Amino acid sequence: MQVTISSLFIALSILLGGLLSIQNYNKASDILLSSAHQVYNRLTEELILDFSRTYKPLAGVLQMLALAPVTTADSLDQRLEHLESFSTALKSFPAAANLQIAYANGDYFIVRNIDTTELKQRFKAPGSAVFMVDNIETTALGRREITRLFFNDKLDTIAREPATGTEYDPRLRSWYLEASAEPTATSPYLFYFSRQVGITAKLETNQPGVVIAADITLSNLSDTINKYQITPNSEVVLVNAEGRTYAYRDPAKIIIQSDNERLA
């Protein structure tokens, strides 16, 4: 009897201890899950605000440039008169890789930030170059030519390459064809000159056939979301409504480039 009673009490104690452990585990799990949800909800709100502060002002920049006289400039010299406005905008919004304008006749003017070693090497820029300008015009003989200039941080011209032939026509690019009277953005694609991948914010101006645009690389988007990695092993991914991944800590893992330069 003593052995039986002792065994019964031991079994009851073990059972009771097990039930209490399970209950404590469930309560602790609920608390941890609730805390995790609160943390992630807060991070999501902060991330949305960060994206809004970082990228939404670009729409205002495009709208201001759309009203500027540069939209009617018909030569490189006239367009360079607005270089200070372009460079100031790029300094104020470093998330933008460049600012560009395409004209109805196929002319093209773009001001790029080239403050990285990668871009300096790709464009063979002088070491002190901070901005690069490409200007495309069609000659009287119908030949499309591109002129490239490099500027330092004071906007002094430090190099100018001779005009060379080019097949680039902005009127055939998706960002030009899809532009509307409201600022919108393209899907990710491979940029023609820099060979980087990103999206383009674009806006149709009041001048017929004139479009203002700015490129944002996927690397910049990834840098933004990486600030919200709360633990070393946590993952932050930016996905659009269609399920396409726009940003990840390793941008190379979200890009598949086919032979025809289409991306997936």
C-alpha positions as CSV (number, residue, x, y, z in Angstrom):
1,M,0.0,0.0,0.0
2,Q,2.8,2.4,0.9
3,V,4.5,1.7,-2.4
4,T,1.3,2.1,-4.3
5,I,0.4,5.3,-2.6
6,S,3.9,6.7,-3.1
7,S,3.9,5.7,-6.8
8,L,0.5,7.4,-7.2
9,F,1.7,10.6,-5.5
10,I,4.9,10.6,-7.7
11,A,2.8,10.1,-10.8
12,L,0.4,12.8,-9.8
13,S,3.3,15.1,-9.1
14,I,4.9,14.4,-12.4
15,L,1.5,14.9,-14.2
16,L,0.9,18.1,-12.4
17,G,4.4,19.4,-13.1
18,G,4.0,18.5,-16.7
19,L,0.7,20.4,-16.9
20,L,2.1,23.4,-15.2
21,S,5.2,23.4,-17.5
22,I,2.9,23.2,-20.6
23,Q,0.8,26.0,-19.3
24,N,3.8,28.2,-18.5
25,Y,5.3,27.4,-22.0
26,N,2.1,28.3,-23.7
27,K,1.8,31.6,-21.7
28,A,5.4,32.4,-22.4
29,S,5.0,31.7,-26.1
30,D,1.9,33.9,-26.2
31,I,3.9,36.7,-24.5
32,L,6.8,36.3,-26.9
33,L,4.6,36.2,-29.9
34,S,2.7,39.2,-28.8
35,S,5.9,41.1,-28.1
36,A,7.3,40.0,-31.5
37,H,4.1,41.2,-33.3
38,Q,4.4,44.6,-31.5
39,V,8.1,44.9,-32.5
40,Y,7.4,44.0,-36.1
41,N,4.4,46.3,-36.3
42,R,6.5,49.1,-34.9
43,L,9.3,48.3,-37.4
44,T,6.9,48.2,-40.3
45,E,5.5,51.6,-39.3
46,E,9.1,53.0,-39.0
47,L,10.0,51.4,-42.4
48,I,7.0,52.9,-44.1
49,L,7.9,56.3,-42.7
50,D,11.5,55.9,-43.7
51,F,10.5,55.1,-47.3
52,S,8.1,58.0,-47.3
53,R,10.8,60.4,-46.1
54,T,13.4,59.0,-48.4
55,Y,11.6,58.5,-51.7
56,K,8.4,60.5,-51.6
57,P,10.2,63.8,-51.9
58,L,11.5,62.7,-55.3
59,A,8.0,63.1,-56.7
60,G,8.1,66.8,-55.6
61,V,11.5,67.2,-57.3
62,L,10.2,65.8,-60.5
63,Q,7.2,68.0,-60.4
64,M,9.4,71.1,-59.8
65,L,11.7,70.2,-62.7
66,A,8.7,69.6,-64.9
67,L,7.9,73.3,-64.6
68,A,11.5,74.5,-65.1
69,P,12.7,76.1,-68.3
70,V,15.0,73.1,-68.9
71,T,11.9,71.3,-70.4
72,T,12.2,73.7,-73.4
73,A,16.0,73.8,-73.7
74,D,17.1,72.7,-77.1
75,S,20.9,72.6,-76.8
76,L,23.6,71.3,-74.4
77,D,24.6,74.9,-73.4
78,Q,21.0,75.8,-72.5
79,R,20.6,72.5,-70.5
80,L,23.9,73.1,-68.6
81,E,22.5,76.4,-67.3
82,H,20.3,74.2,-65.1
83,L,23.1,71.9,-63.8
84,E,23.1,73.6,-60.4
85,S,19.4,72.8,-59.9
86,F,20.0,69.1,-60.9
87,S,23.0,68.8,-58.7
88,T,21.3,70.4,-55.7
89,A,18.4,68.0,-56.0
90,L,20.8,65.0,-56.2
91,K,22.7,66.2,-53.1
92,S,19.4,66.7,-51.2
93,F,18.1,63.3,-52.2
94,P,21.0,60.8,-52.4
95,A,18.6,57.9,-52.9
96,A,18.3,59.1,-56.5
97,A,21.1,57.8,-58.7
98,N,20.4,60.5,-61.3
99,L,17.9,63.0,-62.8
100,Q,17.1,62.9,-66.5
101,I,15.0,64.5,-69.1
102,A,13.9,63.2,-72.5
103,Y,12.6,65.4,-75.3
104,A,10.0,64.8,-78.0
105,N,12.7,64.9,-80.7
106,G,14.8,62.2,-79.0
107,D,17.2,64.6,-77.3
108,Y,18.3,63.4,-73.8
109,F,20.0,65.0,-70.9
110,I,21.0,63.2,-67.7
111,V,23.0,64.3,-64.6
112,R,24.4,61.4,-62.6
113,N,26.0,61.0,-59.1
114,I,29.3,59.2,-59.6
115,D,30.4,59.1,-56.0
116,T,31.3,55.4,-56.0
117,T,34.4,53.6,-57.2
118,E,32.2,51.2,-59.2
119,L,30.7,54.1,-61.2
120,K,34.0,55.9,-61.6
121,Q,35.5,52.8,-63.1
122,R,32.6,52.0,-65.4
123,F,32.5,55.5,-66.9
124,K,36.3,56.0,-66.6
125,A,35.7,59.2,-64.7
126,P,38.5,61.5,-63.3
127,G,39.2,60.9,-59.6
128,S,37.8,64.3,-58.5
129,A,34.6,63.9,-60.6
130,V,31.3,64.0,-58.6
131,F,28.8,64.5,-61.3
132,M,28.6,63.3,-64.9
133,V,26.4,64.7,-67.7
134,D,25.4,62.9,-70.8
135,N,23.7,64.9,-73.6
136,I,22.3,63.3,-76.7
137,E,21.3,65.2,-79.8
138,T,20.7,64.5,-83.4
139,T,23.0,66.1,-85.9
140,A,21.9,67.9,-89.2
141,L,22.9,64.6,-90.9
142,G,20.5,62.6,-88.7
143,R,23.3,61.0,-86.7
144,R,22.6,60.6,-83.0
145,E,25.6,61.7,-80.9
146,I,26.3,61.6,-77.1
147,T,28.6,64.2,-75.4
148,R,29.9,63.3,-71.9
149,L,31.2,65.8,-69.3
150,F,32.5,65.4,-65.8
151,F,32.2,68.0,-63.0
152,N,33.7,68.3,-59.5
153,D,31.7,69.3,-56.4
154,K,31.9,73.0,-57.4
155,L,30.5,72.2,-60.8
156,D,33.7,73.0,-62.6
157,T,34.2,71.1,-65.8
158,I,37.2,68.8,-65.3
159,A,36.8,66.6,-68.4
160,R,34.8,66.5,-71.7
161,E,34.8,63.6,-74.0
162,P,34.4,64.1,-77.8
163,A,30.9,63.4,-79.2
164,T,30.4,59.8,-80.3
165,G,27.6,58.0,-82.1
166,T,25.0,56.3,-80.0
167,E,21.9,54.2,-80.6
168,Y,20.2,55.1,-77.3
169,D,16.8,56.7,-77.8
170,P,14.9,57.5,-74.6
171,R,11.6,57.5,-76.5
172,L,11.9,53.7,-76.8
173,R,12.4,53.1,-73.1
174,S,9.6,51.9,-70.8
175,W,9.9,54.8,-68.4
176,Y,9.3,57.2,-71.2
177,L,6.4,55.3,-72.8
178,E,4.7,54.7,-69.5
179,A,5.0,58.3,-68.2
180,S,1.8,60.0,-67.1
181,A,0.8,63.3,-65.6
182,E,1.2,61.9,-62.1
183,P,4.6,60.6,-60.7
184,T,4.8,56.8,-61.1
185,A,7.5,54.1,-61.1
186,T,8.5,51.3,-63.4
187,S,9.1,47.7,-62.5
188,P,12.8,46.8,-61.9
189,Y,15.0,46.6,-65.0
190,L,18.6,46.9,-66.1
191,F,19.7,50.5,-66.7
192,Y,21.2,51.0,-70.1
193,F,24.4,52.9,-69.3
194,S,25.3,52.1,-65.7
195,R,24.2,48.4,-66.0
196,Q,22.7,48.6,-62.5
197,V,19.3,47.3,-61.7
198,G,16.5,49.5,-60.3
199,I,13.3,51.3,-60.8
200,T,12.7,54.7,-62.5
201,A,10.3,57.3,-61.2
202,K,8.9,59.3,-64.1
203,L,6.6,62.2,-64.8
204,E,5.2,63.6,-68.0
205,T,5.5,67.4,-68.2
206,N,3.2,70.0,-69.7
207,Q,5.5,70.2,-72.7
208,P,4.3,67.6,-75.3
209,G,6.7,64.6,-75.4
210,V,8.9,65.8,-72.6
211,V,9.4,63.4,-69.6
212,I,11.4,64.0,-66.4
213,A,12.7,60.9,-64.6
214,A,15.0,59.7,-61.7
215,D,16.6,56.2,-61.2
216,I,16.6,54.4,-57.9
217,T,18.8,51.3,-57.7
218,L,17.7,48.2,-55.9
219,S,20.9,48.5,-53.9
220,N,19.6,51.8,-52.4
221,L,16.3,50.1,-51.6
222,S,18.1,47.2,-49.9
223,D,20.2,49.6,-47.9
224,T,17.1,51.2,-46.6
225,I,15.4,48.0,-45.4
226,N,18.7,46.6,-44.0
227,K,18.5,49.2,-41.2
228,Y,15.5,47.3,-39.8
229,Q,17.2,43.9,-39.3
230,I,16.4,43.5,-35.6
231,T,18.6,40.3,-35.1
232,P,21.6,38.9,-36.9
233,N,19.5,36.0,-38.3
234,S,16.3,37.9,-39.1
235,E,15.4,38.7,-42.7
236,V,13.8,41.8,-44.2
237,V,12.4,41.7,-47.7
238,L,10.5,44.3,-49.7
239,V,7.8,42.7,-51.8
240,N,5.2,44.4,-54.0
241,A,1.5,43.5,-54.4
242,E,2.3,41.1,-57.2
243,G,4.8,39.1,-55.1
244,R,7.9,40.5,-56.8
245,T,10.9,41.0,-54.5
246,Y,12.3,44.6,-54.8
247,A,14.8,44.6,-52.0
248,Y,16.8,42.1,-49.9
249,R,20.1,42.3,-47.9
250,D,21.8,40.6,-50.9
251,P,20.4,42.2,-54.1
252,A,22.3,39.7,-56.3
253,K,20.0,36.9,-55.0
254,I,16.8,38.6,-56.2
255,I,17.9,39.3,-59.8
256,I,17.9,36.8,-62.7
257,Q,19.2,38.4,-65.9
258,S,18.4,36.7,-69.2
259,D,20.2,37.1,-72.5
260,N,17.8,39.8,-73.7
261,E,18.4,41.8,-70.5
262,R,14.9,41.1,-69.1
263,L,14.8,40.6,-65.4
264,A,12.9,38.2,-63.1
